Amino acid sequence: MAKILCVLYPDPVTGYPPEYARDSIPLIEAYPGGQSIPSPADIDFTPGELLGCVSGELGLRKYLEAAGHELVVTSDKDGPEFERHLAEAEVVISQPFWPAYLSAERIAKAPHLKLALTAGIGSDHVDLDAAIKAGITVAEVTYSNSISVAEHAVMQILTLVRNFVPSYKWVIEGGWNIADCVERAYDLEGMDVGIIAAGRIGQAVMRRLAPFGVRLHYFDTRRLPLELEQELNLTYHDSVESLVRSVDVVDIHAPLHPKTYHMFDADLLATMRRGSYIVNTARAEIVVRDDVVAALESGRLAGYAGDVWFPQPPAVDHPWRTMPHHAMTPHVSGTTLSAQARYAAGTREILEDFFAGSPIRDEYLIVDGGALAGVGASSYTADGSASPGAQA
């Protein structure tokens, strides 16, 4: 029997289950590019249910308890309950939206830990170097919420450029001040938009923005095929520095690792066009928190949006809550009810393979066998130092 420690975000304040807005979600049969959707032997939930909170349990309890395992579900990711169960856990499941930070110190306190599983995409809350040294497998449900995040990024680009949030506030506060609404509103058409990291999410954003009549730019460590560049009329930049000084909107989709940590500092921000926008649905530590605030206050940036913070959840006095011209949300882009159905199914698939001793799909693997593996080998770096996102 194994102990599985599952850390999920708290239930709705109005209670669980919620009153759902729809009766079902669309069926997705395959991901763009041909990767198959999660394929567990079975699921014990109805797609469209709220699964990512404590009472939702990712739909895992029936399956795990029938197999003789112990499932502990908690939202206490930073407190004594997590620490107490961690000492006995063989599997830790967490989400990027409510991450249980697995630092080297915590991993040292988990002698039985064999699998760190991310229900979603993004495993930087795990110290990958420490996991490698401890022989822990790290896996995530690749592609499960990529389109969800891409849609959120496009929404936030439009929200900033069209000055949506102040206009909405005028309505709910009983006003009709059109001049105040439009004094910072522009058309996206004709703008230069730059994507940092043209992987699954970045490419999905580019495909959704192309019909808006923008000029698309991108940076990635691996250049895209010429056919795709020609199809979307993409301009490639061989450095982030080249891209940011050439565009009006920067959209960040890079993973967090030592080479991207605090990439957007005051020096880089100073090279951007005055009145640029940044949308960051990747990881908050790719930018320097206070430098973003200063750039908004000075007018170097016209707006900043995203859904990633550090730490998560942020303190009530976090400066991004009150900085000017922002359109921040909690970390929700990848946890729509549609996405939850996919990453809950993928979580179960990974657990089925793990307990059966079968190979976990390469596209799910980040660390395995004491090294970066699968998709992790092309998405992350491990240089022997602590992973920058693993410390709360």
Secondary structure by P-SEA (a helix, b strand, c coil): cbbbbbbbcccccccccccccccbbbbbccccccccccccccccccccccccccccccccaaaaaaabbbbbbbcccccaaaaaaaacccbbbbbccccccccaaaaaacccccccccccccccccaaaaaaaabbbbbccccccaaaaaaaaaaaaaaaaaaaaaaaaaaaacccccccccccccccccbbbbbccccaaaaaaaaaaccccccccccccccccaaaaaaabbbbbccaaaaaacccbbbbbccccccccccccaaaaaacccbbbbbbccccccccaaaaaaaaaaccccccccccccccccccccccccccccccccccccccaaaaaaaaaaaaaaaaaaaacccccccccccccccccccccccccccccccccccc
